[in-house]
Amino acid sequence: MEEATVRAYYLERAAHAQFVATVFGEINWTDDKEAEEKAKRIFTDKKLLSKWNTLLRMLAKKEAR
């Protein structure tokens, strides 16, 4: 569940960034090899857990308001 949530979070951010980028012009896409290398760096167990914990803190802070 943690990994799926973090991936969904990043997907939503990427979709938003892509939308904003299209407003300003043509998008330069990352090639497949570079995208795979980035994914290996971003989606390590340690980084996924760290982002999961960050999202939990953000949610707790929002609910405390």
Secondary structure per residue as TSV (DSSP state, phi and psi in degrees):
chain	resnum	aa	ss	phi	psi
A	1	M	-	360.0	-40.1
A	2	E	H	-60.7	-48.3
A	3	E	H	-63.7	-42.7
A	4	A	H	-62.1	-40.4
A	5	T	H	-65.1	-45.1
A	6	V	H	-65.3	-42.8
A	7	R	H	-63.2	-39.1
A	8	A	H	-64.8	-39.4
A	9	Y	H	-59.7	-49.2
A	10	Y	H	-66.2	-35.2
A	11	L	H	-63.5	-43.2
A	12	E	H	-62.9	-42.9
A	13	R	H	-63.3	-40.7
A	14	A	H	-65.8	-40.4
A	15	A	H	-63.2	-41.5
A	16	H	H	-64.1	-45.1
A	17	A	H	-61.9	-40.0
A	18	Q	H	-65.0	-41.8
A	19	F	H	-60.7	-48.2
A	20	V	H	-61.8	-41.8
A	21	A	H	-62.8	-37.1
A	22	T	H	-65.9	-27.6
A	23	V	H	-65.2	-33.0
A	24	F	H	-95.1	-1.4
A	25	G	S	138.4	-160.3
A	26	E	-	-71.3	143.7
A	27	I	-	-95.7	136.3
A	28	N	-	-96.9	116.6
A	29	W	-	-86.5	146.2
A	30	T	-	-76.2	136.3
A	31	D	-	-72.6	164.9
A	32	D	H	-59.2	-41.2
A	33	K	H	-64.2	-45.8
A	34	E	H	-64.8	-39.8
A	35	A	H	-62.2	-40.9
A	36	E	H	-64.5	-41.6
A	37	E	H	-64.1	-41.3
A	38	K	H	-63.6	-43.4
A	39	A	H	-60.9	-38.6
A	40	K	H	-64.0	-35.1
A	41	R	H	-76.4	-37.3
A	42	I	H	-78.9	-40.7
A	43	F	T	-100.4	44.0
A	44	T	-	-76.6	157.9
A	45	D	H	-56.8	-43.6
A	46	K	H	-62.5	-44.6
A	47	K	H	-70.7	-36.8
A	48	L	H	-62.7	-44.9
A	49	L	H	-64.2	-40.6
A	50	S	H	-61.8	-46.0
A	51	K	H	-66.7	-38.4
A	52	W	H	-58.2	-48.0
A	53	N	H	-63.7	-37.2
A	54	T	H	-63.2	-44.1
A	55	L	H	-63.8	-38.1
A	56	L	H	-62.9	-42.5
A	57	R	H	-64.5	-41.2
A	58	M	H	-62.0	-42.2
A	59	L	H	-65.1	-44.6
A	60	A	H	-61.0	-41.9
A	61	K	H	-64.5	-41.9
A	62	K	H	-65.7	-40.9
A	63	E	H	-70.5	-24.7
A	64	A	H	-74.3	-17.8
A	65	R	-	-68.9	360.0
